[in-house]
Amino acid sequence: MFPMSSRLRKIASLAIPAVVTNVTTPLLALCDTAIVGHMGSAVYIAAIAVGGTMFNMLYWLFGFLRMGASGTTAQALGAGDKAGVNTIFHRGLLMAAAAGVMMILLRGPLASGLLLLIDAEGETRALAATYFGICIWGAPAVLGTFALTGWLLGMQNSRIPMWVSIFINVFNIALSLTLVYGVGMGIRGVATGTLCAQWAGFLLTAGAAIRRYGRPRAAWSAVIERSGLKRFFRINTDIFLRTVCLVAITLWFTRVGATQGDVMLAVNTLLMQLFTIFSYMMDGIAFAGEALCGLNAGAGKRDELRRTVRALCLLGLVCSVLFTVIYFAGGDAFLSLLSSDREVVARSEEYFGWAVSIPLVSVMAFVMDGVMIGLTRTRAMLASMAIGAAVYFTLYALLFPSMGNHGLWIAFLSYLLVRSLTLTGIYLYSSR
């Protein structure tokens, strides 16, 4: 029995490091862009942008390695199942290694397919292929870090991933600068620096986890045990398919913006930064929900689980109102801070109201995603995403021809709202 203030502090202790991790993670790509930005040609920036997009698309689909580990680990921890906790540790790393090695073996077809999808040409294509060909050797490390981060979150520890994320960025900057300007390796130096930072981050995460919790020992038979693997693949398949829907919606939003011209693409990209900034905060709260809800569910503490969910909802709603007020009050100043292009800022004002609505319509989608991952109710997450995607594409088809970009934003906000309502309804119904 914890008072609300104590429960909120517990959530904050997990959420704040997760927010810091979320904010520092994109810096790895930003560092690479900043370094090549001083190499004397815009083609280097373009190549890094294309290479970064290739890996974002590839790794985004494997986010289930993190999400699938957090809820199951937290439940095992809550149930006092040390053997289960250790088994999840090794099973996650095994699957990450298998997927990473497969990416390396298929690096040629993967590079060709992704470059064709992005439609890169000429020297940009060649340099992006070089960058990809080097960085792909970090796939096992990146995916392994996903699995370890999820496991650590399930162990109620979001600080180790935070410190590792900070270390990776500092290490990457120092090594890449040395290789590019000290050794003269050009874009190969940037890629090599990133590759080394990825492996260093994985080894540091694994070492810190073992140092903190001891070496997890699990029998090989338990790691590949049939029922455990079946549950693992069921959970992760649900999350994977959910991610496919998410990627489709995001890519379609960007594509439709591009079909309306460069200015409208810039407008939508600028306004979507409001969603990105809000998501950094809400993902931190969701991560805390994964850890705490999984722990309470595993321990069979149904009353404490309900109180935790209420605290998560309260904190999420407070944050959504706060962000809405900040965005509404910031207005032109906020848009001008993000872009100096007066035409883009002026056109953005026409659609600003839709972007300001994002925190209020999406808050419960974030919170309930965390709750459902903690409870390993991934089928509910997939169902809500599928329904939301159907609403999104239906409304787009109905509204865009007559309303243009307004119709696109209505479809996007409706998709977020449907996810919020669907997940909340599923939780309330199942917890009666």
C-alpha positions as CSV (number, residue, x, y, z in Angstrom):
1,M,0.0,0.0,0.0
2,F,1.8,3.1,-1.3
3,P,0.4,6.6,-1.1
4,M,-0.1,8.3,-4.5
5,S,2.9,10.6,-4.0
6,S,5.2,7.6,-3.3
7,R,3.8,5.8,-6.3
8,L,4.4,8.8,-8.6
9,R,8.0,9.1,-7.3
10,K,8.5,5.4,-8.2
11,I,7.2,6.1,-11.7
12,A,9.4,9.2,-12.1
13,S,12.5,7.3,-11.0
14,L,12.0,5.0,-14.0
15,A,10.5,7.5,-16.4
16,I,13.1,10.3,-16.1
17,P,16.2,8.2,-17.1
18,A,14.1,6.7,-19.9
19,V,13.3,10.2,-21.2
20,V,17.0,11.1,-21.1
21,T,17.8,7.9,-23.0
22,N,15.1,8.7,-25.6
23,V,16.4,12.2,-26.1
24,T,20.1,11.2,-26.4
25,T,19.4,8.2,-28.8
26,P,18.8,10.4,-31.9
27,L,22.1,12.3,-31.1
28,L,24.1,9.4,-32.6
29,A,22.7,10.1,-36.1
30,L,23.0,13.9,-35.4
31,C,26.7,13.5,-34.5
32,D,27.4,11.7,-37.7
33,T,25.6,14.4,-39.7
34,A,27.5,17.2,-37.9
35,I,30.8,15.6,-38.6
36,V,30.3,15.0,-42.3
37,G,28.7,18.5,-42.6
38,H,32.2,19.9,-42.4
39,M,33.8,17.6,-45.0
40,G,33.2,20.1,-47.8
41,S,30.3,18.6,-49.8
42,A,26.5,18.3,-49.4
43,V,26.6,14.8,-50.8
44,Y,28.2,13.5,-47.6
45,I,25.3,14.9,-45.6
46,A,22.8,13.3,-48.0
47,A,24.6,10.0,-47.8
48,I,24.5,10.0,-44.0
49,A,20.8,10.9,-44.1
50,V,20.0,8.1,-46.5
51,G,22.2,5.6,-44.5
52,G,20.6,6.7,-41.2
53,T,17.1,6.3,-42.7
54,M,18.0,2.8,-43.9
55,F,18.9,1.7,-40.4
56,N,16.0,3.5,-38.8
57,M,13.6,1.5,-41.1
58,L,15.5,-1.8,-40.4
59,Y,15.9,-1.5,-36.6
60,W,12.5,0.0,-36.0
61,L,10.9,-3.3,-37.1
62,F,13.0,-5.1,-34.4
63,G,11.8,-2.9,-31.5
64,F,9.9,-6.0,-30.3
65,L,13.2,-7.3,-28.8
66,R,13.0,-4.5,-26.2
67,M,9.3,-4.4,-25.7
68,G,8.9,-8.2,-25.6
69,A,11.6,-8.5,-22.9
70,S,10.4,-5.8,-20.5
71,G,6.9,-7.1,-19.6
72,T,7.9,-10.8,-19.4
73,T,11.0,-10.0,-17.3
74,A,9.0,-7.7,-14.9
75,Q,6.4,-10.4,-14.5
76,A,9.0,-13.1,-13.7
77,L,10.7,-10.7,-11.3
78,G,7.4,-10.0,-9.5
79,A,6.6,-13.7,-9.3
80,G,10.1,-14.3,-7.7
81,D,11.0,-16.6,-10.7
82,K,14.8,-16.1,-10.9
83,A,15.2,-18.9,-13.4
84,G,12.6,-17.3,-15.6
85,V,14.4,-13.9,-15.4
86,N,17.7,-15.6,-16.4
87,T,16.0,-17.5,-19.2
88,I,14.5,-14.3,-20.7
89,F,18.0,-12.7,-20.6
90,H,19.6,-15.4,-22.7
91,R,16.6,-16.0,-25.0
92,G,16.5,-12.3,-25.9
93,L,20.2,-12.2,-26.7
94,L,20.0,-15.4,-28.7
95,M,17.2,-14.0,-30.9
96,A,19.1,-10.7,-31.2
97,A,22.2,-12.5,-32.3
98,A,20.3,-14.7,-34.8
99,A,18.6,-11.7,-36.3
100,G,21.8,-9.6,-36.4
101,V,23.8,-12.3,-38.1
102,M,21.0,-12.8,-40.6
103,M,21.1,-9.1,-41.5
104,I,24.9,-9.3,-42.0
105,L,24.5,-12.4,-44.3
106,L,21.7,-10.6,-46.3
107,R,23.5,-7.2,-46.3
108,G,23.7,-7.0,-50.1
109,P,20.0,-7.6,-50.8
110,L,19.0,-5.4,-47.8
111,A,21.1,-2.5,-49.0
112,S,19.9,-2.8,-52.6
113,G,16.2,-3.0,-51.5
114,L,16.4,-0.1,-49.0
115,L,18.3,2.1,-51.5
116,L,15.7,1.3,-54.1
117,L,12.9,2.2,-51.7
118,I,14.5,5.5,-50.7
119,D,15.3,6.2,-54.3
120,A,18.9,7.4,-53.7
121,E,21.0,8.0,-56.8
122,G,24.5,8.7,-58.0
123,E,27.3,9.5,-55.5
124,T,24.8,9.7,-52.7
125,R,23.8,6.1,-53.3
126,A,27.4,4.9,-53.5
127,L,28.4,6.6,-50.3
128,A,25.3,5.5,-48.5
129,A,26.0,1.9,-49.6
130,T,29.5,2.2,-48.1
131,Y,28.1,3.6,-44.8
132,F,25.6,0.8,-44.7
133,G,28.1,-1.9,-45.6
134,I,30.2,-0.9,-42.6
135,C,27.5,-0.2,-40.0
136,I,25.6,-3.4,-40.7
137,W,28.3,-5.3,-38.8
138,G,26.9,-3.6,-35.7
139,A,23.5,-5.2,-36.1
140,P,24.0,-7.9,-33.5
141,A,25.2,-5.3,-31.0
142,V,22.3,-2.9,-31.7
143,L,19.7,-5.7,-31.4
144,G,21.5,-7.1,-28.4
145,T,21.3,-3.7,-26.7
146,F,17.5,-3.7,-27.5
147,A,17.1,-7.0,-25.7
148,L,19.3,-6.0,-22.8
149,T,17.5,-2.6,-22.4
150,G,14.1,-4.4,-22.2
151,W,15.5,-6.9,-19.7
152,L,16.9,-4.1,-17.5
153,L,13.6,-2.2,-17.6
154,G,11.8,-5.3,-16.5
155,M,14.3,-5.5,-13.6
156,Q,13.1,-1.9,-12.7
157,N,16.4,-0.3,-13.9
158,S,16.3,2.4,-16.5
159,R,19.5,4.1,-15.3
160,I,22.0,1.7,-16.9
161,P,20.5,2.3,-20.4
162,M,20.6,6.1,-19.8
163,W,24.3,6.1,-18.8
164,V,25.2,3.8,-21.7
165,S,23.3,6.0,-24.2
166,I,25.3,9.0,-23.0
167,F,28.6,7.1,-23.2
168,I,27.8,5.9,-26.8
169,N,27.4,9.4,-28.0
170,V,30.5,10.8,-26.4
171,F,32.5,7.8,-27.6
172,N,31.1,8.1,-31.1
173,I,32.0,11.8,-31.4
174,A,35.5,11.3,-30.2
175,L,36.3,8.3,-32.3
176,S,34.6,9.5,-35.5
177,L,36.3,12.9,-35.3
178,T,39.7,11.1,-34.9
179,L,39.0,8.8,-37.8
180,V,37.6,11.4,-40.2
181,Y,39.9,14.4,-39.5
182,G,42.9,12.7,-37.8
183,V,43.3,9.6,-40.0
184,G,41.5,11.0,-43.1
185,M,39.1,8.1,-43.6
186,G,36.1,10.2,-44.7
187,I,32.7,8.7,-44.6
188,R,34.3,5.3,-43.8
189,G,35.6,6.9,-40.6
190,V,32.1,8.1,-39.6
191,A,30.7,4.6,-40.2
192,T,33.6,2.9,-38.3
193,G,33.1,5.3,-35.4
194,T,29.4,4.5,-35.2
195,L,30.1,0.7,-35.5
196,C,32.6,0.8,-32.7
197,A,30.3,2.9,-30.5
198,Q,27.5,0.4,-31.0
199,W,29.6,-2.6,-30.0
200,A,31.1,-0.7,-27.1
201,G,27.6,0.2,-25.9
202,F,26.4,-3.4,-26.1
203,L,29.4,-4.7,-24.2
204,L,29.1,-1.9,-21.6
205,T,25.3,-2.7,-21.1
206,A,26.0,-6.4,-20.8
207,G,28.9,-5.8,-18.4
208,A,26.8,-3.3,-16.3
209,A,23.9,-5.8,-16.1
210,I,26.1,-8.7,-15.0
211,R,27.9,-6.5,-12.5
212,R,24.6,-5.3,-11.0
213,Y,22.6,-8.6,-11.0
214,G,25.3,-11.2,-11.3
215,R,25.8,-13.5,-14.2
216,P,22.4,-14.9,-15.3
217,R,22.6,-18.7,-15.5
218,A,20.1,-20.6,-17.5
219,A,20.1,-24.1,-18.9
220,W,20.1,-24.3,-22.7
221,S,17.1,-26.6,-22.6
222,A,15.1,-23.8,-20.7
223,V,16.2,-21.1,-23.3
224,I,14.8,-23.2,-26.2
225,E,12.0,-24.8,-24.3
226,R,9.0,-25.1,-26.6
227,S,6.2,-23.4,-24.6
228,G,8.6,-20.5,-23.7
229,L,9.6,-20.0,-27.3
230,K,6.0,-20.2,-28.4
231,R,5.0,-17.4,-25.9
232,F,8.1,-15.4,-27.0
233,F,7.2,-15.5,-30.6
234,R,3.5,-14.9,-30.0
235,I,4.3,-11.7,-28.0
236,N,6.9,-10.5,-30.5
237,T,4.9,-11.3,-33.6
238,D,2.1,-9.1,-32.2
239,I,4.5,-6.3,-31.5
240,F,6.2,-6.7,-34.9
241,L,2.9,-6.5,-36.8
242,R,1.9,-3.5,-34.7
243,T,5.2,-1.9,-35.7
244,V,4.5,-2.6,-39.4
245,C,1.2,-0.8,-39.1
246,L,2.9,2.1,-37.4
247,V,5.6,2.4,-40.1
248,A,3.0,2.3,-42.8
249,I,1.1,5.1,-41.2
250,T,4.2,7.2,-40.7
251,L,5.5,6.6,-44.2
252,W,2.2,7.4,-45.8
253,F,1.9,10.7,-43.8
254,T,5.3,11.7,-45.1
255,R,4.5,10.5,-48.7
256,V,1.3,12.5,-48.8
257,G,3.1,15.6,-47.5
258,A,5.7,15.1,-50.3
259,T,3.1,14.9,-53.0
260,Q,1.8,18.3,-52.0
261,G,5.2,19.9,-52.7
262,D,8.3,20.8,-50.8
263,V,6.7,23.5,-48.7
264,M,3.9,21.3,-47.5
265,L,6.3,18.5,-46.8
266,A,8.4,20.9,-44.7
267,V,5.2,22.1,-42.9
268,N,4.1,18.6,-41.9
269,T,7.7,17.7,-40.9
270,L,7.9,20.8,-38.8
271,L,4.6,20.3,-37.0
272,M,5.3,16.6,-36.4
273,Q,8.3,17.7,-34.3
274,L,5.6,18.6,-31.7
275,F,4.5,15.0,-31.7
276,T,8.1,13.8,-31.5
277,I,8.9,16.0,-28.5
278,F,5.8,14.9,-26.7
279,S,6.5,11.3,-27.4
280,Y,9.9,11.5,-25.7
281,M,8.2,12.4,-22.4
282,M,5.3,9.9,-22.9
283,D,7.5,7.0,-23.9
284,G,9.3,7.5,-20.5
285,I,6.0,7.2,-18.7
286,A,5.1,4.2,-20.8
287,F,8.4,2.5,-20.0
288,A,7.7,3.0,-16.3
289,G,4.3,1.4,-16.9
290,E,5.9,-1.6,-18.5
291,A,8.2,-2.2,-15.6
292,L,5.7,-1.5,-12.7
293,C,2.6,-3.1,-14.2
294,G,4.6,-6.2,-15.2
295,L,6.0,-6.4,-11.6
296,N,2.6,-6.1,-10.0
297,A,1.0,-8.6,-12.4
298,G,3.7,-11.1,-11.8
299,A,3.4,-10.7,-8.0
300,G,-0.4,-11.1,-8.3
301,K,-1.0,-7.6,-6.7
302,R,-4.2,-6.7,-8.5
303,D,-5.1,-3.8,-6.2
304,E,-1.6,-2.3,-6.5
305,L,-1.7,-2.8,-10.3
306,R,-4.9,-0.8,-10.5
307,R,-3.4,2.0,-8.3
308,T,-0.3,2.1,-10.5
309,V,-2.4,2.4,-13.7
310,R,-4.4,5.2,-12.1
311,A,-1.1,7.0,-11.2
312,L,0.2,6.5,-14.7
313,C,-3.0,7.9,-16.2
314,L,-2.9,10.9,-13.8
315,L,0.8,11.7,-14.7
316,G,0.1,11.2,-18.4
317,L,-2.9,13.5,-18.4
318,V,-1.0,16.2,-16.4
319,C,1.8,16.1,-19.0
320,S,-0.6,16.2,-21.9
321,V,-2.3,19.3,-20.5
322,L,1.0,20.9,-19.8
323,F,2.4,20.3,-23.3
324,T,-0.9,21.5,-24.8
325,V,-0.7,24.8,-22.9
326,I,3.0,25.2,-23.8
327,Y,2.4,24.5,-27.5
328,F,-0.6,26.8,-27.6
329,A,1.1,29.6,-25.7
330,G,4.4,29.2,-27.7
331,G,2.7,29.5,-31.1
332,D,4.7,31.5,-33.6
333,A,7.8,31.7,-31.4
334,F,8.0,27.9,-31.2
335,L,7.6,27.4,-34.9
336,S,10.2,30.1,-35.6
337,L,12.6,28.4,-33.2
338,L,12.4,25.2,-35.3
339,S,12.6,26.9,-38.7
340,S,13.8,30.2,-40.1
341,D,11.9,29.8,-43.4
342,R,9.1,32.4,-43.2
343,E,6.9,30.7,-45.8
344,V,7.1,27.4,-44.0
345,V,6.3,29.0,-40.6
346,A,3.4,31.0,-42.1
347,R,1.9,27.9,-43.8
348,S,2.4,25.9,-40.6
349,E,0.1,28.3,-38.7
350,E,-2.9,27.1,-40.8
351,Y,-2.5,23.6,-39.4
352,F,-1.0,24.5,-36.0
353,G,-4.3,23.7,-34.2
354,W,-4.2,20.1,-35.3
355,A,-0.7,19.6,-34.0
356,V,-1.5,21.3,-30.7
357,S,-4.3,18.7,-30.2
358,I,-1.8,15.8,-30.4
359,P,-1.0,15.5,-26.6
360,L,-4.7,15.3,-25.6
361,V,-5.8,12.8,-28.2
362,S,-2.7,10.5,-27.9
363,V,-1.9,10.5,-24.2
364,M,-3.8,7.4,-23.4
365,A,-2.4,5.5,-26.3
366,F,1.1,6.0,-24.9
367,V,0.1,5.2,-21.3
368,M,-2.0,2.1,-22.2
369,D,0.8,0.8,-24.5
370,G,3.0,0.7,-21.5
371,V,0.4,-1.0,-19.4
372,M,-0.4,-3.6,-22.0
373,I,3.3,-4.4,-22.6
374,G,3.7,-4.9,-18.9
375,L,0.7,-7.2,-18.8
376,T,2.0,-8.9,-22.0
377,R,-1.4,-8.2,-23.6
378,T,0.2,-7.6,-27.0
379,R,-2.8,-8.9,-29.0
380,A,-4.8,-5.9,-27.6
381,M,-2.0,-3.6,-28.8
382,L,-2.1,-5.1,-32.2
383,A,-5.9,-4.9,-32.4
384,S,-6.0,-1.3,-31.4
385,M,-3.3,-0.4,-33.9
386,A,-5.1,-2.3,-36.7
387,I,-8.4,-0.5,-35.9
388,G,-6.6,2.8,-35.8
389,A,-4.8,2.2,-39.1
390,A,-8.1,1.2,-40.7
391,V,-9.7,4.5,-39.5
392,Y,-6.6,6.5,-40.6
393,F,-6.6,5.2,-44.2
394,T,-10.4,5.3,-44.5
395,L,-10.6,8.9,-43.4
396,Y,-7.7,9.9,-45.6
397,A,-9.4,8.4,-48.6
398,L,-12.7,10.2,-47.7
399,L,-11.3,13.6,-46.6
400,F,-8.1,14.3,-48.4
401,P,-9.6,14.8,-51.9
402,S,-11.8,17.6,-50.6
403,M,-9.9,19.0,-47.6
404,G,-6.3,18.5,-48.6
405,N,-3.8,18.6,-45.8
406,H,-6.5,19.3,-43.3
407,G,-8.0,15.9,-44.2
408,L,-4.6,14.2,-43.6
409,W,-4.2,15.7,-40.2
410,I,-7.8,14.8,-39.2
411,A,-7.1,11.2,-40.3
412,F,-3.9,11.1,-38.2
413,L,-5.5,12.6,-35.1
414,S,-8.4,10.2,-35.4
415,Y,-6.0,7.3,-35.6
416,L,-4.4,8.4,-32.3
417,L,-7.7,9.0,-30.6
418,V,-9.0,5.6,-31.7
419,R,-5.9,3.9,-30.3
420,S,-6.4,5.8,-27.0
421,L,-10.1,4.9,-26.7
422,T,-9.7,1.3,-27.8
423,L,-6.8,0.4,-25.4
424,T,-8.5,2.2,-22.5
425,G,-11.7,0.3,-23.2
426,I,-9.9,-3.0,-23.4
427,Y,-8.1,-2.4,-20.1
428,L,-11.3,-1.3,-18.3
429,Y,-13.2,-4.3,-19.6
430,S,-10.5,-6.8,-18.7
431,S,-9.9,-5.4,-15.2
432,R,-13.5,-5.6,-14.0
